């Protein structure tokens, strides 16, 4: 047996110690690198495996009316979403969720299509969960991998259908919208404005989403709270104060004839602010919150009454006799008539020019009239002669210059410009013929190639109430320091006496003319009725009223326009709506108690005397029926040779 020399053993032991020391240093270095140098990275990787970053939806800004009443705000609600995962996993999760959430096959297919377009974002499955759905998900959450609940602000609309068109509606941002510059920074699943004010002021109302983390296990199930932990709170959108009068909008919705179509526009004379913007029939924007049912969406789009169609700003109608005020303003502006001037030919029921005879609505005629009397009696013969004096070319050029073929500039996503010739070559471009000078007799009474939106006519009457100028109608109320001054968008170069003459004509319409029965007790309402034929149903013309209202002896405070499609008569259908709406707004504004009995007609129906109305009657009353447009026989109907009136939404008469 050979025994190692002690010196040799000490040498090997020292070598082993060195090797062990080197190994220990390597091990310590590895530990240091893992725990210290790369500790943060490993911690982040660990967190990324167990944590999911979730967006926190921001509450949209609250909308207030001119008196500080809430129009739209937010209430808490719950929604359910899926974490990004493989397509098959998402499909399985949706299949399991389908009976719990009552998802239709169409909804599941739509969700899968959405997920395939963007697999990196959480998939919003359903919003506004019911209490039963929320309870079932909490009870069965261990069975759902990748599913998480979140509390989202749910939009609430106080006015319901009364504010459908002006508010618009919400919906999930679409793929096309995500690709547009306007929605830069938006992500799939975000809720955005699709129409109305919600879309117009989307950038201000949206706010900024927050962030929270949810801890998951190895199979993707959330550990602990189903909602996760907040990391950065959401920032709510900006609150907006509007010019709208919420109660007036609701009142108009209540009094508008049930089942009929039309629009009402009310503007504040002082600054052009939109007090009311109503279109009938309407829709409830609350039905779109959380996603509208496909069947309901299809029903809205296929409804022949077009409830999604905003007639106030998109619908175009022949303005009929309400446009006689515009004709008179142009004639006064051009200096071809004076307010007190009588036309050479008295009205005998008809007038002949260049071989064409045009009739007045009254076969017996009105005799000699000045401007105010002609407006009160709605005498066509007076306006025929006035239009001939102005001339066709100057009439269309001036009508175009002051804006009857331009939009008003209201702060809404959509607005239709009026349809009106911009010169004599318009007939050549559209109909391939040069117009005869007698075409002016149709133009001057609001027929022929002339179609305007209710908003445009309201802006014109706003100018009459402001002495000849009108700003662009605005829904958003800019107040406080730095708010811009009201900018005039429409200027009529009228002398004060000319404006007084036009207003006097409107005053006589109410005091002793076609709209006498629509007077109200406490306020002065002045305006013009009109009846416009349309080619779709010539036997049922549209009913117009356009006017102003304010305190007796004071300035006009509200401009209001009403159109009722196929309403037959401006005096009996449209004028009472306008008068009642103006009365309601002014009572509310000045603190006068509200009353269910407002107009002369309602007082008479209730057997209540109206001495205040009879005292206002002019010394020489000129009562008469509403002013239907003339035909060769003197009965209501379109004039032979005149252009057929435009249908709502087209504004352009069909070709001959």
Secondary structure, DSSP 8 states (H G I E B T S, - for coil): -----HHHHHHHHHHHHHHHHHHHHHHHHHHHIIIIISHHHHHHHHHHHHEEEEEE------EE-TTS-EEEEEEEEEEEEE----HHHHHHHHHHHHHHHT--HHHHHHHHHHHHH-SSS-EEEESS--HHHHHHHHHTGGG-TTEEEEEEEEEEESSGGGGHHHH--EEE--HHHHTSGGGTT--TT-EEE-SHHHHHTHHHHS-B-EEEEEEB-TTS-B-S-SS-EEEE--B----EEBS--HHHHHHHHHHS-TT--EEEEEEETTT-BEEEEEEES---GGGGTT---HHHHHHHHH-TT-TT--TTTT--B--GGGGHHHHHHHHHHHTS--TT---SS-BSSEEEETTEEEE-SSTT--BS--HHHHHHHT-HHHHHHHHHHH-HHHHHHHHHHTTTTS----SSS-----EE-SSTHHHHHHHSS---GGGHHHHTTT-SSEEB-HHHHHHHHHHHHTTSEEE--BSB---STT-----EEEE----HHHHHHHHHHHHHHHHHSTTGGG-BSSEEEEEEEEEE--TT-TTS-EEEEEEEEEETTS-EEEEEEEEETT---IIIIIHHHHHHHHHHHHHHHHT----S--BHHHHHHTT---HHHHHHS-TT-----------TTSSSS--TTS-----TTT-S----
